[in-house]
Amino acid sequence: MWFDTWPAVLRIPIIGAVSSATLVLLLLGCGKRTLGQLNAFDFIVPVALG
């Protein structure tokens, strides 16, 4: 089998959804001025490292 139990399989999309929602909420909390000062490199590198 590819996996041991169903909870192990369901854990991956749940963690992905929660982390994506957390990232969106953090970006909304920073405000437009903070996001406007970032260039593409400043935004993509932390997201890729995370």
PDB file of all heavy atoms in Angstrom:
ATOM      1  N   MET A   1       0.828  -1.192   0.000  1.00  0.00           N
ATOM      2  CA  MET A   1       0.000   0.000   0.000  1.00  0.00           C
ATOM      3  C   MET A   1       0.875   1.261   0.000  1.00  0.00           C
ATOM      4  O   MET A   1       2.003   1.244   0.421  1.00  0.00           O
ATOM      5  CB  MET A   1      -0.885   0.043   1.246  1.00  0.00           C
ATOM      6  CG  MET A   1      -2.176  -0.689   1.131  1.00  0.00           C
ATOM      7  SD  MET A   1      -3.277   0.231   0.076  1.00  0.00           S
ATOM      8  CE  MET A   1      -4.630  -0.868   0.040  1.00  0.00           C
ATOM      9  N   TRP A   2       0.263   2.341  -0.436  1.00  0.00           N
ATOM     10  CA  TRP A   2       0.955   3.618  -0.505  1.00  0.00           C
ATOM     11  C   TRP A   2       0.907   4.368   0.814  1.00  0.00           C
ATOM     12  O   TRP A   2       1.695   5.267   1.049  1.00  0.00           O
ATOM     13  CB  TRP A   2       0.318   4.477  -1.580  1.00  0.00           C
ATOM     14  CG  TRP A   2       0.603   3.974  -2.949  1.00  0.00           C
ATOM     15  CD1 TRP A   2       0.267   2.761  -3.462  1.00  0.00           C
ATOM     16  CD2 TRP A   2       1.303   4.652  -3.961  1.00  0.00           C
ATOM     17  NE1 TRP A   2       0.693   2.648  -4.725  1.00  0.00           N
ATOM     18  CE2 TRP A   2       1.340   3.810  -5.073  1.00  0.00           C
ATOM     19  CE3 TRP A   2       1.897   5.895  -4.050  1.00  0.00           C
ATOM     20  CZ2 TRP A   2       1.959   4.161  -6.240  1.00  0.00           C
ATOM     21  CZ3 TRP A   2       2.498   6.247  -5.222  1.00  0.00           C
ATOM     22  CH2 TRP A   2       2.530   5.390  -6.299  1.00  0.00           C
ATOM     23  N   PHE A   3      -0.040   4.014   1.658  1.00  0.00           N
ATOM     24  CA  PHE A   3      -0.204   4.722   2.923  1.00  0.00           C
ATOM     25  C   PHE A   3      -0.640   3.725   3.984  1.00  0.00           C
ATOM     26  O   PHE A   3      -1.105   2.632   3.680  1.00  0.00           O
ATOM     27  CB  PHE A   3      -1.219   5.860   2.792  1.00  0.00           C
ATOM     28  CG  PHE A   3      -2.568   5.410   2.285  1.00  0.00           C
ATOM     29  CD1 PHE A   3      -3.537   4.982   3.159  1.00  0.00           C
ATOM     30  CD2 PHE A   3      -2.853   5.402   0.927  1.00  0.00           C
ATOM     31  CE1 PHE A   3      -4.771   4.560   2.701  1.00  0.00           C
ATOM     32  CE2 PHE A   3      -4.083   4.986   0.461  1.00  0.00           C
ATOM     33  CZ  PHE A   3      -5.041   4.560   1.349  1.00  0.00           C
ATOM     34  N   ASP A   4      -0.472   4.125   5.235  1.00  0.00           N
ATOM     35  CA  ASP A   4      -0.800   3.231   6.348  1.00  0.00           C
ATOM     36  C   ASP A   4      -2.261   3.358   6.774  1.00  0.00           C
ATOM     37  O   ASP A   4      -2.958   2.372   6.918  1.00  0.00           O
ATOM     38  CB  ASP A   4       0.112   3.513   7.544  1.00  0.00           C
ATOM     39  CG  ASP A   4       1.555   3.158   7.240  1.00  0.00           C
ATOM     40  OD1 ASP A   4       1.779   2.252   6.417  1.00  0.00           O
ATOM     41  OD2 ASP A   4       2.448   3.804   7.817  1.00  0.00           O
ATOM     42  N   THR A   5      -2.689   4.584   7.001  1.00  0.00           N
ATOM     43  CA  THR A   5      -4.048   4.802   7.490  1.00  0.00           C
ATOM     44  C   THR A   5      -4.667   6.006   6.788  1.00  0.00           C
ATOM     45  O   THR A   5      -3.973   6.851   6.227  1.00  0.00           O
ATOM     46  CB  THR A   5      -4.049   5.079   9.004  1.00  0.00           C
ATOM     47  OG1 THR A   5      -3.285   6.245   9.259  1.00  0.00           O
ATOM     48  CG2 THR A   5      -3.474   3.910   9.783  1.00  0.00           C
ATOM     49  N   TRP A   6      -5.993   6.078   6.799  1.00  0.00           N
ATOM     50  CA  TRP A   6      -6.685   7.222   6.200  1.00  0.00           C
ATOM     51  C   TRP A   6      -6.382   8.535   6.906  1.00  0.00           C
ATOM     52  O   TRP A   6      -6.267   9.564   6.254  1.00  0.00           O
ATOM     53  CB  TRP A   6      -8.184   6.969   6.160  1.00  0.00           C
ATOM     54  CG  TRP A   6      -8.549   6.117   4.993  1.00  0.00           C
ATOM     55  CD1 TRP A   6      -8.923   4.812   5.022  1.00  0.00           C
ATOM     56  CD2 TRP A   6      -8.535   6.487   3.616  1.00  0.00           C
ATOM     57  NE1 TRP A   6      -9.144   4.348   3.756  1.00  0.00           N
ATOM     58  CE2 TRP A   6      -8.919   5.369   2.867  1.00  0.00           C
ATOM     59  CE3 TRP A   6      -8.231   7.662   2.945  1.00  0.00           C
ATOM     60  CZ2 TRP A   6      -9.000   5.390   1.482  1.00  0.00           C
ATOM     61  CZ3 TRP A   6      -8.326   7.691   1.563  1.00  0.00           C
ATOM     62  CH2 TRP A   6      -8.706   6.564   0.849  1.00  0.00           C
ATOM     63  N   PRO A   7      -6.258   8.574   8.235  1.00  0.00           N
ATOM     64  CA  PRO A   7      -5.905   9.861   8.869  1.00  0.00           C
ATOM     65  C   PRO A   7      -4.564  10.412   8.377  1.00  0.00           C
ATOM     66  O   PRO A   7      -4.400  11.621   8.258  1.00  0.00           O
ATOM     67  CB  PRO A   7      -5.852   9.535  10.355  1.00  0.00           C
ATOM     68  CG  PRO A   7      -6.806   8.399  10.511  1.00  0.00           C
ATOM     69  CD  PRO A   7      -6.652   7.588   9.250  1.00  0.00           C
ATOM     70  N   ALA A   8      -3.632   9.529   8.057  1.00  0.00           N
ATOM     71  CA  ALA A   8      -2.348  10.003   7.538  1.00  0.00           C
ATOM     72  C   ALA A   8      -2.516  10.632   6.159  1.00  0.00           C
ATOM     73  O   ALA A   8      -1.845  11.605   5.822  1.00  0.00           O
ATOM     74  CB  ALA A   8      -1.362   8.846   7.472  1.00  0.00           C
ATOM     75  N   VAL A   9      -3.427  10.098   5.366  1.00  0.00           N
ATOM     76  CA  VAL A   9      -3.677  10.644   4.033  1.00  0.00           C
ATOM     77  C   VAL A   9      -4.434  11.968   4.132  1.00  0.00           C
ATOM     78  O   VAL A   9      -4.123  12.922   3.412  1.00  0.00           O
ATOM     79  CB  VAL A   9      -4.477   9.624   3.186  1.00  0.00           C
ATOM     80  CG1 VAL A   9      -4.865  10.220   1.857  1.00  0.00           C
ATOM     81  CG2 VAL A   9      -3.667   8.359   2.988  1.00  0.00           C
ATOM     82  N   LEU A  10      -5.408  12.042   4.992  1.00  0.00           N
ATOM     83  CA  LEU A  10      -6.216  13.256   5.128  1.00  0.00           C
ATOM     84  C   LEU A  10      -5.453  14.395   5.797  1.00  0.00           C
ATOM     85  O   LEU A  10      -5.829  15.562   5.661  1.00  0.00           O
ATOM     86  CB  LEU A  10      -7.491  12.953   5.908  1.00  0.00           C
ATOM     87  CG  LEU A  10      -8.465  12.015   5.200  1.00  0.00           C
ATOM     88  CD1 LEU A  10      -9.643  11.698   6.104  1.00  0.00           C
ATOM     89  CD2 LEU A  10      -8.942  12.626   3.901  1.00  0.00           C
ATOM     90  N   ARG A  11      -4.390  14.075   6.498  1.00  0.00           N
ATOM     91  CA  ARG A  11      -3.604  15.085   7.202  1.00  0.00           C
ATOM     92  C   ARG A  11      -2.951  16.059   6.214  1.00  0.00           C
ATOM     93  O   ARG A  11      -2.869  17.261   6.484  1.00  0.00           O
ATOM     94  CB  ARG A  11      -2.543  14.382   8.041  1.00  0.00           C
ATOM     95  CG  ARG A  11      -1.701  15.294   8.859  1.00  0.00           C
ATOM     96  CD  ARG A  11      -0.756  14.467   9.738  1.00  0.00           C
ATOM     97  NE  ARG A  11       0.163  15.329  10.408  1.00  0.00           N
ATOM     98  CZ  ARG A  11       1.458  15.426  10.102  1.00  0.00           C
ATOM     99  NH1 ARG A  11       1.958  14.660   9.160  1.00  0.00           N
ATOM    100  NH2 ARG A  11       2.223  16.246  10.755  1.00  0.00           N
ATOM    101  N   ILE A  12      -2.530  15.575   5.063  1.00  0.00           N
ATOM    102  CA  ILE A  12      -1.823  16.416   4.095  1.00  0.00           C
ATOM    103  C   ILE A  12      -2.712  17.533   3.551  1.00  0.00           C
ATOM    104  O   ILE A  12      -2.331  18.714   3.613  1.00  0.00           O
ATOM    105  CB  ILE A  12      -1.231  15.550   2.967  1.00  0.00           C
ATOM    106  CG1 ILE A  12      -0.167  14.633   3.546  1.00  0.00           C
ATOM    107  CG2 ILE A  12      -0.647  16.414   1.863  1.00  0.00           C
ATOM    108  CD1 ILE A  12       0.310  13.564   2.602  1.00  0.00           C
ATOM    109  N   PRO A  13      -3.905  17.262   3.008  1.00  0.00           N
ATOM    110  CA  PRO A  13      -4.715  18.384   2.514  1.00  0.00           C
ATOM    111  C   PRO A  13      -5.226  19.298   3.624  1.00  0.00           C
ATOM    112  O   PRO A  13      -5.402  20.503   3.406  1.00  0.00           O
ATOM    113  CB  PRO A  13      -5.867  17.717   1.771  1.00  0.00           C
ATOM    114  CG  PRO A  13      -5.891  16.307   2.208  1.00  0.00           C
ATOM    115  CD  PRO A  13      -4.509  15.981   2.669  1.00  0.00           C
ATOM    116  N   ILE A  14      -5.442  18.753   4.807  1.00  0.00           N
ATOM    117  CA  ILE A  14      -5.905  19.591   5.915  1.00  0.00           C
ATOM    118  C   ILE A  14      -4.827  20.595   6.307  1.00  0.00           C
ATOM    119  O   ILE A  14      -5.089  21.786   6.471  1.00  0.00           O
ATOM    120  CB  ILE A  14      -6.342  18.726   7.114  1.00  0.00           C
ATOM    121  CG1 ILE A  14      -7.624  17.972   6.761  1.00  0.00           C
ATOM    122  CG2 ILE A  14      -6.520  19.565   8.361  1.00  0.00           C
ATOM    123  CD1 ILE A  14      -8.037  16.946   7.792  1.00  0.00           C
ATOM    124  N   ILE A  15      -3.587  20.122   6.435  1.00  0.00           N
ATOM    125  CA  ILE A  15      -2.485  21.019   6.792  1.00  0.00           C
ATOM    126  C   ILE A  15      -2.253  22.036   5.686  1.00  0.00           C
ATOM    127  O   ILE A  15      -1.981  23.214   5.948  1.00  0.00           O
ATOM    128  CB  ILE A  15      -1.209  20.217   7.099  1.00  0.00           C
ATOM    129  CG1 ILE A  15      -1.392  19.473   8.415  1.00  0.00           C
ATOM    130  CG2 ILE A  15       0.014  21.115   7.159  1.00  0.00           C
ATOM    131  CD1 ILE A  15      -0.246  18.578   8.786  1.00  0.00           C
ATOM    132  N   GLY A  16      -2.374  21.621   4.429  1.00  0.00           N
ATOM    133  CA  GLY A  16      -2.219  22.554   3.315  1.00  0.00           C
ATOM    134  C   GLY A  16      -3.260  23.649   3.327  1.00  0.00           C
ATOM    135  O   GLY A  16      -2.954  24.821   3.103  1.00  0.00           O
ATOM    136  N   ALA A  17      -4.510  23.283   3.579  1.00  0.00           N
ATOM    137  CA  ALA A  17      -5.589  24.273   3.607  1.00  0.00           C
ATOM    138  C   ALA A  17      -5.412  25.241   4.778  1.00  0.00           C
ATOM    139  O   ALA A  17      -5.604  26.454   4.630  1.00  0.00           O
ATOM    140  CB  ALA A  17      -6.940  23.576   3.694  1.00  0.00           C
ATOM    141  N   VAL A  18      -5.049  24.722   5.936  1.00  0.00           N
ATOM    142  CA  VAL A  18      -4.870  25.575   7.114  1.00  0.00           C
ATOM    143  C   VAL A  18      -3.691  26.527   6.916  1.00  0.00           C
ATOM    144  O   VAL A  18      -3.783  27.721   7.239  1.00  0.00           O
ATOM    145  CB  VAL A  18      -4.688  24.713   8.380  1.00  0.00           C
ATOM    146  CG1 VAL A  18      -4.229  25.552   9.561  1.00  0.00           C
ATOM    147  CG2 VAL A  18      -5.971  23.992   8.712  1.00  0.00           C
ATOM    148  N   SER A  19      -2.592  26.042   6.361  1.00  0.00           N
ATOM    149  CA  SER A  19      -1.434  26.909   6.163  1.00  0.00           C
ATOM    150  C   SER A  19      -1.708  27.962   5.096  1.00  0.00           C
ATOM    151  O   SER A  19      -1.265  29.095   5.224  1.00  0.00           O
ATOM    152  CB  SER A  19      -0.194  26.091   5.815  1.00  0.00           C
ATOM    153  OG  SER A  19      -0.390  25.390   4.610  1.00  0.00           O
ATOM    154  N   SER A  20      -2.450  27.617   4.053  1.00  0.00           N
ATOM    155  CA  SER A  20      -2.802  28.600   3.030  1.00  0.00           C
ATOM    156  C   SER A  20      -3.713  29.686   3.608  1.00  0.00           C
ATOM    157  O   SER A  20      -3.521  30.877   3.337  1.00  0.00           O
ATOM    158  CB  SER A  20      -3.503  27.932   1.859  1.00  0.00           C
ATOM    159  OG  SER A  20      -2.632  27.036   1.225  1.00  0.00           O
ATOM    160  N   ALA A  21      -4.689  29.288   4.388  1.00  0.00           N
ATOM    161  CA  ALA A  21      -5.579  30.261   5.015  1.00  0.00           C
ATOM    162  C   ALA A  21      -4.814  31.158   5.983  1.00  0.00           C
ATOM    163  O   ALA A  21      -5.063  32.372   6.045  1.00  0.00           O
ATOM    164  CB  ALA A  21      -6.716  29.540   5.743  1.00  0.00           C
ATOM    165  N   THR A  22      -3.879  30.596   6.722  1.00  0.00           N
ATOM    166  CA  THR A  22      -3.071  31.386   7.648  1.00  0.00           C
ATOM    167  C   THR A  22      -2.224  32.406   6.897  1.00  0.00           C
ATOM    168  O   THR A  22      -2.115  33.564   7.317  1.00  0.00           O
ATOM    169  CB  THR A  22      -2.168  30.466   8.489  1.00  0.00           C
ATOM    170  OG1 THR A  22      -2.985  29.523   9.176  1.00  0.00           O
ATOM    171  CG2 THR A  22      -1.348  31.254   9.477  1.00  0.00           C
ATOM    172  N   LEU A  23      -1.644  31.991   5.775  1.00  0.00           N
ATOM    173  CA  LEU A  23      -0.839  32.912   4.976  1.00  0.00           C
ATOM    174  C   LEU A  23      -1.682  34.063   4.440  1.00  0.00           C
ATOM    175  O   LEU A  23      -1.269  35.223   4.493  1.00  0.00           O
ATOM    176  CB  LEU A  23      -0.178  32.163   3.816  1.00  0.00           C
ATOM    177  CG  LEU A  23       0.661  33.001   2.865  1.00  0.00           C
ATOM    178  CD1 LEU A  23       1.851  33.602   3.594  1.00  0.00           C
ATOM    179  CD2 LEU A  23       1.118  32.165   1.696  1.00  0.00           C
ATOM    180  N   VAL A  24      -2.870  33.767   3.964  1.00  0.00           N
ATOM    181  CA  VAL A  24      -3.758  34.820   3.455  1.00  0.00           C
ATOM    182  C   VAL A  24      -4.142  35.778   4.574  1.00  0.00           C
ATOM    183  O   VAL A  24      -4.134  37.000   4.391  1.00  0.00           O
ATOM    184  CB  VAL A  24      -5.010  34.201   2.796  1.00  0.00           C
ATOM    185  CG1 VAL A  24      -6.066  35.247   2.528  1.00  0.00           C
ATOM    186  CG2 VAL A  24      -4.626  33.473   1.519  1.00  0.00           C
ATOM    187  N   LEU A  25      -4.463  35.258   5.744  1.00  0.00           N
ATOM    188  CA  LEU A  25      -4.833  36.129   6.866  1.00  0.00           C
ATOM    189  C   LEU A  25      -3.664  37.002   7.315  1.00  0.00           C
ATOM    190  O   LEU A  25      -3.858  38.176   7.652  1.00  0.00           O
ATOM    191  CB  LEU A  25      -5.347  35.291   8.029  1.00  0.00           C
ATOM    192  CG  LEU A  25      -6.707  34.618   7.803  1.00  0.00           C
ATOM    193  CD1 LEU A  25      -7.042  33.705   8.974  1.00  0.00           C
ATOM    194  CD2 LEU A  25      -7.784  35.658   7.590  1.00  0.00           C
ATOM    195  N   LEU A  26      -2.466  36.453   7.314  1.00  0.00           N
ATOM    196  CA  LEU A  26      -1.291  37.247   7.681  1.00  0.00           C
ATOM    197  C   LEU A  26      -1.038  38.349   6.656  1.00  0.00           C
ATOM    198  O   LEU A  26      -0.697  39.478   7.028  1.00  0.00           O
ATOM    199  CB  LEU A  26      -0.057  36.351   7.809  1.00  0.00           C
ATOM    200  CG  LEU A  26      -0.006  35.464   9.043  1.00  0.00           C
ATOM    201  CD1 LEU A  26       1.181  34.506   8.954  1.00  0.00           C
ATOM    202  CD2 LEU A  26       0.102  36.310  10.293  1.00  0.00           C
ATOM    203  N   LEU A  27      -1.193  38.031   5.390  1.00  0.00           N
ATOM    204  CA  LEU A  27      -0.988  39.055   4.359  1.00  0.00           C
ATOM    205  C   LEU A  27      -2.048  40.141   4.438  1.00  0.00           C
ATOM    206  O   LEU A  27      -1.753  41.323   4.244  1.00  0.00           O
ATOM    207  CB  LEU A  27      -0.990  38.410   2.970  1.00  0.00           C
ATOM    208  CG  LEU A  27       0.231  37.560   2.648  1.00  0.00           C
ATOM    209  CD1 LEU A  27       0.046  36.854   1.320  1.00  0.00           C
ATOM    210  CD2 LEU A  27       1.488  38.400   2.645  1.00  0.00           C
ATOM    211  N   LEU A  28      -3.280  39.766   4.735  1.00  0.00           N
ATOM    212  CA  LEU A  28      -4.329  40.769   4.892  1.00  0.00           C
ATOM    213  C   LEU A  28      -4.085  41.635   6.126  1.00  0.00           C
ATOM    214  O   LEU A  28      -4.409  42.818   6.138  1.00  0.00           O
ATOM    215  CB  LEU A  28      -5.697  40.090   4.992  1.00  0.00           C
ATOM    216  CG  LEU A  28      -6.224  39.471   3.698  1.00  0.00           C
ATOM    217  CD1 LEU A  28      -7.516  38.711   3.983  1.00  0.00           C
ATOM    218  CD2 LEU A  28      -6.444  40.531   2.647  1.00  0.00           C
ATOM    219  N   GLY A  29      -3.522  41.042   7.159  1.00  0.00           N
ATOM    220  CA  GLY A  29      -3.241  41.787   8.382  1.00  0.00           C
ATOM    221  C   GLY A  29      -2.086  42.760   8.239  1.00  0.00           C
ATOM    222  O   GLY A  29      -2.007  43.747   8.968  1.00  0.00           O
ATOM    223  N   CYS A  30      -1.189  42.505   7.295  1.00  0.00           N
ATOM    224  CA  CYS A  30      -0.037  43.400   7.105  1.00  0.00           C
ATOM    225  C   CYS A  30      -0.437  44.729   6.499  1.00  0.00           C
ATOM    226  O   CYS A  30       0.219  45.736   6.735  1.00  0.00           O
ATOM    227  CB  CYS A  30       1.000  42.728   6.200  1.00  0.00           C
ATOM    228  SG  CYS A  30       1.841  41.371   6.980  1.00  0.00           S
ATOM    229  N   GLY A  31      -1.466  44.735   5.712  1.00  0.00           N
ATOM    230  CA  GLY A  31      -1.917  45.976   5.108  1.00  0.00           C
ATOM    231  C   GLY A  31      -1.347  46.191   3.719  1.00  0.00           C
ATOM    232  O   GLY A  31      -0.366  45.588   3.323  1.00  0.00           O
ATOM    233  N   LYS A  32      -1.994  47.087   2.981  1.00  0.00           N
ATOM    234  CA  LYS A  32      -1.601  47.352   1.593  1.00  0.00           C
ATOM    235  C   LYS A  32      -0.257  48.056   1.500  1.00  0.00           C
ATOM    236  O   LYS A  32       0.502  47.842   0.575  1.00  0.00           O
ATOM    237  CB  LYS A  32      -2.668  48.188   0.898  1.00  0.00           C
ATOM    238  CG  LYS A  32      -3.957  47.448   0.688  1.00  0.00           C
ATOM    239  CD  LYS A  32      -4.964  48.322  -0.024  1.00  0.00           C
ATOM    240  CE  LYS A  32      -6.275  47.594  -0.204  1.00  0.00           C
ATOM    241  NZ  LYS A  32      -7.257  48.415  -0.892  1.00  0.00           N
ATOM    242  N   ARG A  33       0.036  48.901   2.446  1.00  0.00           N
ATOM    243  CA  ARG A  33       1.288  49.662   2.381  1.00  0.00           C
ATOM    244  C   ARG A  33       2.491  48.734   2.508  1.00  0.00           C
ATOM    245  O   ARG A  33       3.477  48.872   1.790  1.00  0.00           O
ATOM    246  CB  ARG A  33       1.322  50.714   3.482  1.00  0.00           C
ATOM    247  CG  ARG A  33       2.512  51.617   3.400  1.00  0.00           C
ATOM    248  CD  ARG A  33       2.369  52.721   4.393  1.00  0.00           C
ATOM    249  NE  ARG A  33       1.263  53.579   4.000  1.00  0.00           N
ATOM    250  CZ  ARG A  33       1.366  54.891   3.845  1.00  0.00           C
ATOM    251  NH1 ARG A  33       2.509  55.474   4.080  1.00  0.00           N
ATOM    252  NH2 ARG A  33       0.334  55.599   3.489  1.00  0.00           N
ATOM    253  N   THR A  34       2.422  47.768   3.412  1.00  0.00           N
ATOM    254  CA  THR A  34       3.519  46.830   3.585  1.00  0.00           C
ATOM    255  C   THR A  34       3.686  45.970   2.340  1.00  0.00           C
ATOM    256  O   THR A  34       4.808  45.750   1.874  1.00  0.00           O
ATOM    257  CB  THR A  34       3.264  45.921   4.798  1.00  0.00           C
ATOM    258  OG1 THR A  34       3.096  46.740   5.947  1.00  0.00           O
ATOM    259  CG2 THR A  34       4.418  44.983   5.030  1.00  0.00           C
ATOM    260  N   LEU A  35       2.590  45.469   1.790  1.00  0.00           N
ATOM    261  CA  LEU A  35       2.670  44.636   0.595  1.00  0.00           C
ATOM    262  C   LEU A  35       3.109  45.449  -0.617  1.00  0.00           C
ATOM    263  O   LEU A  35       3.767  44.919  -1.507  1.00  0.00           O
ATOM    264  CB  LEU A  35       1.321  43.970   0.321  1.00  0.00           C
ATOM    265  CG  LEU A  35       0.904  42.899   1.321  1.00  0.00           C
ATOM    266  CD1 LEU A  35      -0.490  42.380   0.974  1.00  0.00           C
ATOM    267  CD2 LEU A  35       1.889  41.772   1.344  1.00  0.00           C
ATOM    268  N   GLY A  36       2.771  46.716  -0.654  1.00  0.00           N
ATOM    269  CA  GLY A  36       3.168  47.552  -1.774  1.00  0.00           C
ATOM    270  C   GLY A  36       4.661  47.821  -1.822  1.00  0.00           C
ATOM    271  O   GLY A  36       5.220  48.100  -2.876  1.00  0.00           O
ATOM    272  N   GLN A  37       5.325  47.737  -0.676  1.00  0.00           N
ATOM    273  CA  GLN A  37       6.759  47.976  -0.624  1.00  0.00           C
ATOM    274  C   GLN A  37       7.567  46.740  -1.011  1.00  0.00           C
ATOM    275  O   GLN A  37       8.755  46.840  -1.254  1.00  0.00           O
ATOM    276  CB  GLN A  37       7.156  48.429   0.782  1.00  0.00           C
ATOM    277  CG  GLN A  37       6.595  49.785   1.138  1.00  0.00           C
ATOM    278  CD  GLN A  37       6.876  50.152   2.585  1.00  0.00           C
ATOM    279  OE1 GLN A  37       7.387  49.345   3.342  1.00  0.00           O
ATOM    280  NE2 GLN A  37       6.532  51.367   2.956  1.00  0.00           N
ATOM    281  N   LEU A  38       6.936  45.581  -1.068  1.00  0.00           N
ATOM    282  CA  LEU A  38       7.638  44.358  -1.437  1.00  0.00           C
ATOM    283  C   LEU A  38       7.719  44.228  -2.949  1.00  0.00           C
ATOM    284  O   LEU A  38       6.789  44.555  -3.664  1.00  0.00           O
ATOM    285  CB  LEU A  38       6.904  43.133  -0.874  1.00  0.00           C
ATOM    286  CG  LEU A  38       6.800  42.998   0.629  1.00  0.00           C
ATOM    287  CD1 LEU A  38       5.975  41.768   0.977  1.00  0.00           C
ATOM    288  CD2 LEU A  38       8.170  42.882   1.256  1.00  0.00           C
ATOM    289  N   ASN A  39       8.859  43.733  -3.428  1.00  0.00           N
ATOM    290  CA  ASN A  39       8.917  43.378  -4.835  1.00  0.00           C
ATOM    291  C   ASN A  39       8.648  41.876  -4.954  1.00  0.00           C
ATOM    292  O   ASN A  39       8.433  41.194  -3.946  1.00  0.00           O
ATOM    293  CB  ASN A  39      10.256  43.776  -5.470  1.00  0.00           C
ATOM    294  CG  ASN A  39      11.432  43.129  -4.785  1.00  0.00           C
ATOM    295  OD1 ASN A  39      11.294  42.079  -4.189  1.00  0.00           O
ATOM    296  ND2 ASN A  39      12.598  43.749  -4.905  1.00  0.00           N
ATOM    297  N   ALA A  40       8.653  41.354  -6.152  1.00  0.00           N
ATOM    298  CA  ALA A  40       8.292  39.947  -6.366  1.00  0.00           C
ATOM    299  C   ALA A  40       9.264  39.017  -5.649  1.00  0.00           C
ATOM    300  O   ALA A  40       8.858  38.010  -5.071  1.00  0.00           O
ATOM    301  CB  ALA A  40       8.256  39.642  -7.856  1.00  0.00           C
ATOM    302  N   PHE A  41      10.545  39.338  -5.661  1.00  0.00           N
ATOM    303  CA  PHE A  41      11.546  38.478  -5.013  1.00  0.00           C
ATOM    304  C   PHE A  41      11.315  38.413  -3.509  1.00  0.00           C
ATOM    305  O   PHE A  41      11.401  37.344  -2.909  1.00  0.00           O
ATOM    306  CB  PHE A  41      12.948  39.004  -5.313  1.00  0.00           C
ATOM    307  CG  PHE A  41      14.040  38.139  -4.742  1.00  0.00           C
ATOM    308  CD1 PHE A  41      14.408  36.970  -5.363  1.00  0.00           C
ATOM    309  CD2 PHE A  41      14.690  38.516  -3.579  1.00  0.00           C
ATOM    310  CE1 PHE A  41      15.407  36.175  -4.839  1.00  0.00           C
ATOM    311  CE2 PHE A  41      15.692  37.733  -3.050  1.00  0.00           C
ATOM    312  CZ  PHE A  41      16.056  36.552  -3.681  1.00  0.00           C
ATOM    313  N   ASP A  42      11.029  39.548  -2.889  1.00  0.00           N
ATOM    314  CA  ASP A  42      10.799  39.595  -1.444  1.00  0.00           C
ATOM    315  C   ASP A  42       9.573  38.784  -1.042  1.00  0.00           C
ATOM    316  O   ASP A  42       9.494  38.302   0.081  1.00  0.00           O
ATOM    317  CB  ASP A  42      10.610  41.038  -0.967  1.00  0.00           C
ATOM    318  CG  ASP A  42      11.882  41.850  -1.092  1.00  0.00           C
ATOM    319  OD1 ASP A  42      12.965  41.258  -1.081  1.00  0.00           O
ATOM    320  OD2 ASP A  42      11.773  43.091  -1.205  1.00  0.00           O
ATOM    321  N   PHE A  43       8.618  38.648  -1.932  1.00  0.00           N
ATOM    322  CA  PHE A  43       7.402  37.919  -1.626  1.00  0.00           C
ATOM    323  C   PHE A  43       7.568  36.426  -1.903  1.00  0.00           C
ATOM    324  O   PHE A  43       7.125  35.595  -1.124  1.00  0.00           O
ATOM    325  CB  PHE A  43       6.242  38.489  -2.434  1.00  0.00           C
ATOM    326  CG  PHE A  43       4.938  37.802  -2.156  1.00  0.00           C
ATOM    327  CD1 PHE A  43       4.283  38.013  -0.959  1.00  0.00           C
ATOM    328  CD2 PHE A  43       4.390  36.941  -3.073  1.00  0.00           C
ATOM    329  CE1 PHE A  43       3.093  37.384  -0.680  1.00  0.00           C
ATOM    330  CE2 PHE A  43       3.190  36.290  -2.812  1.00  0.00           C
ATOM    331  CZ  PHE A  43       2.546  36.524  -1.610  1.00  0.00           C
ATOM    332  N   ILE A  44       8.222  36.066  -2.993  1.00  0.00           N
ATOM    333  CA  ILE A  44       8.289  34.663  -3.416  1.00  0.00           C
ATOM    334  C   ILE A  44       9.259  33.843  -2.571  1.00  0.00           C
ATOM    335  O   ILE A  44       8.978  32.693  -2.240  1.00  0.00           O
ATOM    336  CB  ILE A  44       8.667  34.589  -4.909  1.00  0.00           C
ATOM    337  CG1 ILE A  44       7.510  35.136  -5.737  1.00  0.00           C
ATOM    338  CG2 ILE A  44       8.996  33.177  -5.323  1.00  0.00           C
ATOM    339  CD1 ILE A  44       7.822  35.283  -7.199  1.00  0.00           C
ATOM    340  N   VAL A  45      10.389  34.402  -2.187  1.00  0.00           N
ATOM    341  CA  VAL A  45      11.396  33.627  -1.442  1.00  0.00           C
ATOM    342  C   VAL A  45      10.880  33.133  -0.101  1.00  0.00           C
ATOM    343  O   VAL A  45      10.995  31.936   0.192  1.00  0.00           O
ATOM    344  CB  VAL A  45      12.710  34.440  -1.292  1.00  0.00           C
ATOM    345  CG1 VAL A  45      13.654  33.761  -0.333  1.00  0.00           C
ATOM    346  CG2 VAL A  45      13.362  34.610  -2.642  1.00  0.00           C
ATOM    347  N   PRO A  46      10.265  33.947   0.758  1.00  0.00           N
ATOM    348  CA  PRO A  46       9.756  33.395   2.019  1.00  0.00           C
ATOM    349  C   PRO A  46       8.653  32.364   1.815  1.00  0.00           C
ATOM    350  O   PRO A  46       8.553  31.392   2.551  1.00  0.00           O
ATOM    351  CB  PRO A  46       9.223  34.612   2.772  1.00  0.00           C
ATOM    352  CG  PRO A  46       9.904  35.767   2.172  1.00  0.00           C
ATOM    353  CD  PRO A  46      10.153  35.406   0.753  1.00  0.00           C
ATOM    354  N   VAL A  47       7.809  32.588   0.799  1.00  0.00           N
ATOM    355  CA  VAL A  47       6.751  31.622   0.539  1.00  0.00           C
ATOM    356  C   VAL A  47       7.349  30.293   0.087  1.00  0.00           C
ATOM    357  O   VAL A  47       6.936  29.213   0.511  1.00  0.00           O
ATOM    358  CB  VAL A  47       5.752  32.179  -0.499  1.00  0.00           C
ATOM    359  CG1 VAL A  47       4.772  31.106  -0.950  1.00  0.00           C
ATOM    360  CG2 VAL A  47       5.016  33.370   0.068  1.00  0.00           C
ATOM    361  N   ALA A  48       8.360  30.349  -0.783  1.00  0.00           N
ATOM    362  CA  ALA A  48       9.002  29.121  -1.260  1.00  0.00           C
ATOM    363  C   ALA A  48       9.747  28.414  -0.138  1.00  0.00           C
ATOM    364  O   ALA A  48       9.729  27.180  -0.054  1.00  0.00           O
ATOM    365  CB  ALA A  48       9.964  29.458  -2.394  1.00  0.00           C
ATOM    366  N   LEU A  49      10.379  29.155   0.735  1.00  0.00           N
ATOM    367  CA  LEU A  49      11.101  28.533   1.856  1.00  0.00           C
ATOM    368  C   LEU A  49      10.131  27.908   2.863  1.00  0.00           C
ATOM    369  O   LEU A  49      10.439  26.903   3.486  1.00  0.00           O
ATOM    370  CB  LEU A  49      11.992  29.551   2.562  1.00  0.00           C
ATOM    371  CG  LEU A  49      13.204  30.010   1.779  1.00  0.00           C
ATOM    372  CD1 LEU A  49      13.947  31.101   2.533  1.00  0.00           C
ATOM    373  CD2 LEU A  49      14.138  28.862   1.455  1.00  0.00           C
ATOM    374  N   GLY A  50       8.976  28.534   3.012  1.00  0.00           N
ATOM    375  CA  GLY A  50       7.982  28.004   3.942  1.00  0.00           C
ATOM    376  C   GLY A  50       7.414  26.724   3.444  1.00  0.00           C
ATOM    377  O   GLY A  50       7.103  25.792   4.151  1.00  0.00           O
TER     378      GLY A  50
END
